[in-house]
Amino acid sequence: MLVIGREVGEIIMIGDDIRIMVVETRDGVVRFGVDAPRQVSVHRAEVYKRIKAGQKDKTHAI
């Protein structure tokens, strides 16, 4: 895992077209802004796990 230190307003690039900006830090919470192409899904990990679990349930229901 790559660990990068950034301050508010600074950006991390992933490839040529995904930008992650630190928008705010407060009380130990960091808020990010993510700019990515429409075809790239962006989710929090807990939401992504629920989506994947729902897809798995649908394939087993057949």
N, C-alpha and C positions, 0 to 999 in steps of 0.2 A: 504494500500500500504506500502510495506517495502521500506525504503529509506536507501541506503548503500553508505557510502563514500569510494571511492577507488582512488588510484593514478595510474599514468601510469605504466603499467607492471603488475598491480595486477589483480586478477581473481575473478569472482563470479561464483559459481557452482549452477546449477539448476538441481536437481536430481543427478543421477550418471554420466550422459553422455552429459550434455550441459554446456559448458564453455563460459563465456563472459569476455573478457580481455579489459581493457582500453588501447588503442593503442597510443592515442595522445589527447592532449587538446591544443587548440589554439584559441584565440580571442572569447572565450565563446562557442566554439564548441567542443564536445567530440566525438572522433572516437572510435568505438568498433570493436573488432574482435569476431565473434561468431563461435564456433566449436560445431556442433551438428550432430547427425546421419542423413544420407541422407533422411530418411523417415520423418524427422521433417522439416516443411516449416519454413523459417525465412524471414520475410519481414518487411520493414518500415510500420508504421501504415497507411500512405496514400496509399501505394501500396496495402496493404491487403484490404482496403476498396474498391478500384477499382476492385480487383479480386472478392470480394464478391458481389459487385453490378453487375458485368458481369454475375456471376452465377445466380443471382436472375432474371436478364433479360432473360436468356436462359430458365429458368423454366417457366416463364410467356409467352414465345413465343409459347409454345406447344399448 
